[in-house]
Amino acid sequence: MPKTSSTRCCGSSPRNLSGVRDIDFVKGHGTENDFVVLPDLDGTLDLTASRVRALCDRNRGLGADGVLRVVKGAAVEDAPSDVDPDGWFMDYRNADGSIAEMCGNGLRLFAAYLVDAGLAERGEFVVGTRSGPRPVKTHEDGSVTLHMGPARVFGRSHATVSGEGFPGVAIDVGNPHLACLIDSDPADLDLTVPPGHDPVLFPHGVNVELFRRKGPDAIQMRVHERGVGETRSCGTGTVAAVAAMLHLANQPTGASYVDVLGGRVRVEITEDGSTLTGPAVLVARGRLDRRWWDSAS
């Protein structure tokens, strides 16, 4: 990814005609799971749920599956205790304005942005998340490898899609997932309506993955994310799907490519955690009009 001047996103925004400062943003995606990145280097942006919803609205805002606020760990009240207060923290919000613990595709984009903006050196560094510190490695080809932590199986359940039940494995990847291995083509499923799930096992909602094997080293997956709807990809969801596949085969470790609507990533489940490698693309940068921001509060 080409190096650009950090002043484009990290310096002071110019004043608009009303004399107030506009707000910098960057738009990008990881396997077409798209996000608005908001640099908030001094921790002063009031990122309300209504502003997140407005930003993510594809008609009245920029359009995105979520918002990534770039901020120091010390400025985040609910940051885990093991997160470096002086390090960069990915404050992630779903499109409906809700706060989420973790987002794999978002974290790849977040890491790519830090390097592009001159806030981190290309290579290995650590980003704080609500699921704890996450080591990342940015590569010359624009891809990013994330250490996603353990993918923990915590039960069995089922998802209901168009009245049909699909058995699945409950997986914790820092956020809750229900990964269902199916025999049919995931492309035939209707995910315009949120899949039904067990509210006792998943009291705060769940991300649902429906996947099938494509061969010895690849699976095909679709995903419905809580607070968003169906997305082109879900990073933690790809980890959950591979972990579920291995669990069902009684294999503690292994690796697989995962084909999602937005492209392909590679997931590896190890004895002490998991990794996710995939692309991160910065698409555009610009400035939000302060009057629009204020009206969306």
C-alpha positions as CSV (number, residue, x, y, z in Angstrom):
1,M,0.0,0.0,0.0
2,P,1.6,3.3,-1.0
3,K,2.7,5.6,1.7
4,T,0.8,8.9,2.0
5,S,1.2,12.0,4.0
6,S,-0.2,11.6,7.5
7,T,-1.3,15.2,7.5
8,R,-4.2,14.2,5.2
9,C,-5.9,12.3,8.0
10,C,-4.1,13.2,11.2
11,G,-3.5,16.9,11.1
12,S,-6.0,19.6,11.9
13,S,-9.0,19.7,9.5
14,P,-9.5,23.1,7.8
15,R,-12.4,25.3,8.8
16,N,-15.5,25.3,6.6
17,L,-17.4,28.4,5.6
18,S,-19.0,28.6,9.0
19,G,-15.7,28.8,10.7
20,V,-15.8,25.4,12.4
21,R,-13.5,22.4,11.8
22,D,-14.8,19.6,9.7
23,I,-14.0,15.9,10.6
24,D,-11.5,13.7,8.7
25,F,-12.6,10.2,7.7
26,V,-11.2,7.3,5.6
27,K,-13.4,4.7,3.9
28,G,-12.1,1.2,3.3
29,H,-12.9,-2.5,3.4
30,G,-11.6,-6.0,4.2
31,T,-13.0,-8.5,1.7
32,E,-15.8,-6.0,1.0
33,N,-16.8,-5.7,4.7
34,D,-16.7,-1.9,4.6
35,F,-16.0,0.6,7.3
36,V,-15.7,4.3,8.1
37,V,-12.5,5.1,9.9
38,L,-12.6,8.1,12.2
39,P,-9.2,9.4,13.4
40,D,-9.7,10.8,16.9
41,L,-6.1,11.2,18.0
42,D,-6.9,13.5,20.9
43,G,-10.0,11.5,22.0
44,T,-12.5,14.3,21.7
45,L,-15.1,13.0,19.2
46,D,-18.5,12.3,20.7
47,L,-19.3,9.2,18.7
48,T,-23.0,8.7,19.6
49,A,-25.1,5.7,18.4
50,S,-27.2,8.0,16.2
51,R,-24.0,9.4,14.5
52,V,-22.8,5.9,13.8
53,R,-26.2,5.0,12.3
54,A,-26.1,8.1,10.2
55,L,-22.6,7.4,9.0
56,C,-23.4,3.8,8.0
57,D,-26.6,4.7,6.3
58,R,-26.1,4.1,2.6
59,N,-28.6,6.8,1.6
60,R,-28.1,9.6,4.1
61,G,-24.5,9.0,5.1
62,L,-21.3,7.5,3.8
63,G,-22.5,3.9,3.9
64,A,-20.7,1.2,5.9
65,D,-21.1,-2.0,7.9
66,G,-19.4,-0.3,10.9
67,V,-17.3,2.5,12.2
68,L,-13.7,2.3,13.5
69,R,-12.6,5.1,15.8
70,V,-8.8,5.5,16.0
71,V,-8.1,6.5,19.6
72,K,-5.6,5.9,22.4
73,G,-6.5,3.2,24.9
74,A,-6.6,5.7,27.8
75,A,-9.5,7.5,26.1
76,V,-11.8,4.4,26.1
77,E,-13.6,3.9,29.4
78,D,-14.4,0.2,28.9
79,A,-11.0,-0.8,27.5
80,P,-9.8,-4.1,29.1
81,S,-7.2,-3.7,31.8
82,D,-4.5,-5.5,29.7
83,V,-4.7,-2.9,26.9
84,D,-1.9,-0.4,26.7
85,P,-3.4,3.0,27.6
86,D,-0.8,4.7,25.3
87,G,-1.3,2.4,22.4
88,W,-3.8,2.6,19.6
89,F,-7.3,1.2,20.3
90,M,-9.9,0.1,17.8
91,D,-13.2,1.5,19.1
92,Y,-15.6,-0.5,16.9
93,R,-19.3,0.2,16.4
94,N,-21.8,-1.9,14.4
95,A,-23.9,-0.2,11.8
96,D,-26.9,0.0,14.3
97,G,-24.7,2.0,16.7
98,S,-24.1,-0.8,19.1
99,I,-20.6,-1.4,20.6
100,A,-19.0,-4.7,19.6
101,E,-16.1,-6.5,21.2
102,M,-14.1,-7.4,18.1
103,C,-14.1,-7.3,14.2
104,G,-11.5,-9.2,12.2
105,N,-12.0,-7.4,8.9
106,G,-12.2,-4.1,10.7
107,L,-9.0,-4.8,12.5
108,R,-7.1,-5.5,9.3
109,L,-8.3,-2.2,7.9
110,F,-7.5,-0.4,11.1
111,A,-3.9,-1.8,11.0
112,A,-3.5,-0.8,7.4
113,Y,-4.7,2.7,8.2
114,L,-2.2,3.1,11.1
115,V,0.6,2.3,8.7
116,D,-0.7,4.5,5.9
117,A,-1.2,7.4,8.2
118,G,2.3,7.1,9.7
119,L,1.0,6.1,13.2
120,A,2.7,2.7,13.1
121,E,5.6,1.1,11.1
122,R,4.9,-1.6,8.6
123,G,5.5,-5.0,10.2
124,E,4.3,-6.3,13.6
125,F,2.6,-4.2,16.3
126,V,-0.3,-4.5,18.8
127,V,-3.7,-2.9,18.6
128,G,-6.1,-2.7,21.6
129,T,-9.6,-4.0,21.2
130,R,-12.5,-4.7,23.6
131,S,-11.4,-8.4,23.4
132,G,-8.0,-7.4,24.6
133,P,-4.6,-6.7,22.8
134,R,-4.4,-8.1,19.3
135,P,-1.0,-8.6,17.6
136,V,-1.1,-7.7,13.9
137,K,1.4,-7.9,11.0
138,T,1.1,-5.8,7.9
139,H,2.6,-7.1,4.7
140,E,4.1,-5.4,1.6
141,D,1.3,-6.8,-0.6
142,G,-1.4,-5.0,1.4
143,S,-2.6,-8.0,3.3
144,V,-2.7,-8.2,7.1
145,T,-2.3,-11.1,9.5
146,L,-4.1,-10.9,12.8
147,H,-3.6,-13.0,15.9
148,M,-7.2,-13.5,16.8
149,G,-6.8,-15.3,20.1
150,P,-8.5,-18.6,21.0
151,A,-11.6,-19.8,19.3
152,R,-13.5,-21.4,22.2
153,V,-16.3,-23.9,21.7
154,F,-19.0,-23.3,24.4
155,G,-22.0,-25.3,23.2
156,R,-24.2,-26.6,20.5
157,S,-27.3,-24.9,19.2
158,H,-29.2,-24.3,15.9
159,A,-30.1,-21.4,13.7
160,T,-33.4,-21.1,11.9
161,V,-33.5,-19.7,8.3
162,S,-36.7,-19.5,6.4
163,G,-38.3,-21.9,8.9
164,E,-35.5,-24.5,8.5
165,G,-33.3,-25.4,11.4
166,F,-29.5,-25.8,10.9
167,P,-27.4,-27.4,13.8
168,G,-24.4,-25.4,14.7
169,V,-21.4,-25.0,17.0
170,A,-21.3,-22.0,19.4
171,I,-17.9,-20.4,19.2
172,D,-16.5,-17.5,21.2
173,V,-13.9,-15.5,19.2
174,G,-14.0,-12.5,21.5
175,N,-17.6,-12.1,20.3
176,P,-20.3,-14.8,20.0
177,H,-20.9,-17.0,16.9
178,L,-23.0,-19.9,15.8
179,A,-21.3,-21.7,12.9
180,C,-23.5,-24.1,11.0
181,L,-22.1,-26.7,8.6
182,I,-24.6,-27.3,5.8
183,D,-25.0,-29.6,2.9
184,S,-26.7,-27.2,0.5
185,D,-25.3,-24.2,-1.3
186,P,-25.2,-21.2,1.1
187,A,-26.1,-19.0,-1.9
188,D,-29.6,-20.4,-1.9
189,L,-30.4,-19.2,1.6
190,D,-32.5,-16.1,2.4
191,L,-30.6,-14.0,4.9
192,T,-32.6,-10.8,4.5
193,V,-34.3,-11.8,7.8
194,P,-32.1,-12.4,10.9
195,P,-31.7,-16.1,11.6
196,G,-33.5,-17.4,14.7
197,H,-31.3,-18.3,17.6
198,D,-31.5,-19.4,21.2
199,P,-31.7,-16.2,23.4
200,V,-30.7,-18.1,26.5
201,L,-27.4,-19.3,25.0
202,F,-26.9,-16.0,23.2
203,P,-28.5,-13.3,25.4
204,H,-26.8,-10.4,23.5
205,G,-27.4,-11.7,20.0
206,V,-25.1,-13.8,17.8
207,N,-23.3,-13.7,14.5
208,V,-24.5,-16.7,12.4
209,E,-22.3,-18.4,9.8
210,L,-23.6,-21.0,7.3
211,F,-20.8,-22.8,5.5
212,R,-20.1,-25.9,3.4
213,R,-16.9,-27.6,2.4
214,K,-15.5,-26.9,-1.0
215,G,-12.5,-29.2,-0.8
216,P,-9.8,-30.4,1.6
217,D,-8.5,-26.9,2.2
218,A,-11.4,-24.5,1.6
219,I,-14.9,-23.7,2.7
220,Q,-17.7,-21.4,1.4
221,M,-19.5,-19.2,3.9
222,R,-22.2,-16.6,4.2
223,V,-22.8,-14.6,7.4
224,H,-25.5,-12.6,9.2
225,E,-23.9,-10.2,11.7
226,R,-25.8,-9.0,14.7
227,G,-26.5,-5.3,14.6
228,V,-25.7,-5.2,10.8
229,G,-27.4,-7.9,8.8
230,E,-25.8,-10.0,6.1
231,T,-22.3,-8.7,5.2
232,R,-19.9,-9.5,2.4
233,S,-17.5,-10.9,5.0
234,C,-16.9,-11.3,8.7
235,G,-13.4,-11.8,10.0
236,T,-14.2,-13.4,13.3
237,G,-16.9,-15.4,11.5
238,T,-14.4,-17.0,9.2
239,V,-12.4,-18.0,12.3
240,A,-15.5,-19.4,13.9
241,A,-16.4,-21.4,10.8
242,V,-13.0,-23.0,10.5
243,A,-13.0,-23.7,14.3
244,A,-16.4,-25.4,14.0
245,M,-15.3,-27.5,11.0
246,L,-12.3,-28.7,12.9
247,H,-14.3,-29.4,16.0
248,L,-16.9,-31.4,14.2
249,A,-14.0,-33.5,12.7
250,N,-12.4,-33.9,16.1
251,Q,-9.3,-32.1,14.9
252,P,-7.8,-29.6,17.4
253,T,-5.7,-27.7,14.9
254,G,-5.7,-27.0,11.2
255,A,-6.0,-24.4,8.5
256,S,-8.4,-23.5,5.6
257,Y,-9.2,-20.9,3.1
258,V,-12.6,-19.3,3.5
259,D,-14.5,-18.0,0.5
260,V,-16.9,-15.3,1.4
261,L,-19.0,-13.0,-0.8
262,G,-16.2,-10.4,-0.8
263,G,-13.2,-12.6,-1.5
264,R,-11.0,-15.1,0.2
265,V,-9.1,-15.2,3.5
266,R,-7.0,-17.8,5.2
267,V,-7.6,-19.0,8.8
268,E,-5.3,-21.2,10.9
269,I,-6.4,-22.7,14.3
270,T,-3.4,-23.5,16.5
271,E,-3.0,-25.0,19.9
272,D,-2.7,-21.6,21.5
273,G,-5.0,-19.4,19.3
274,S,-5.9,-18.5,15.7
275,T,-4.7,-16.3,12.9
276,L,-6.5,-14.6,10.1
277,T,-4.8,-13.3,6.9
278,G,-6.6,-11.3,4.3
279,P,-6.6,-8.0,2.3
280,A,-7.2,-4.5,3.6
281,V,-8.1,-1.8,1.1
282,L,-8.2,2.0,1.8
283,V,-10.6,3.4,-0.8
284,A,-11.2,7.1,-0.1
285,R,-10.5,9.9,2.3
286,G,-12.4,13.1,3.0
287,R,-14.0,15.3,5.5
288,L,-17.4,15.2,7.2
289,D,-19.2,18.5,7.3
290,R,-19.4,19.7,10.9
291,R,-23.0,20.9,10.5
292,W,-24.0,17.4,9.3
293,W,-22.1,15.8,12.2
294,D,-23.9,18.1,14.7
295,S,-27.3,17.4,13.2
296,A,-26.7,13.6,13.4
297,S,-26.1,13.8,17.2
